[in-house]
């Protein structure tokens, strides 16, 4: 196992397709699907690197939204 495989991502990247609008004109989103992760950069550089496993075709057509969801390390057995 490499060093990168031992590290946890900062965020999980999810995508939700826009399925319509409600009576107030707000977008209705489908259930989010995890499509990748965001990892911290090396050597104390700011920001993150996003690695996508899937690129939704609806994203190209601007028919969806991306979410960055913080990785919850507490539920994965590690202590804060």
Phi, psi and omega in degrees: 000131181279168181298321180297323181294337180278336181281151176261147176291159175285320184222153168262139179260124178238158180232136175235127178282143175279122184257352180160196177229151179271186182295338179266004180084006179279145179292140173259127184252144173287170178299134181292145178239131179289127182237357180174199182209159176245126184248146177293150180279157181279165173057040176059025176282146180284157176094192183214160176253126178262126176246116180260131175274332181224140172245106183295136178295331177295336178292322179297323181273007183056040180249040180182175181227150175260144175234141170256115184251120180303140176286127181269096183287337181295322181280351180262012173097355179264158181261150178272000000 
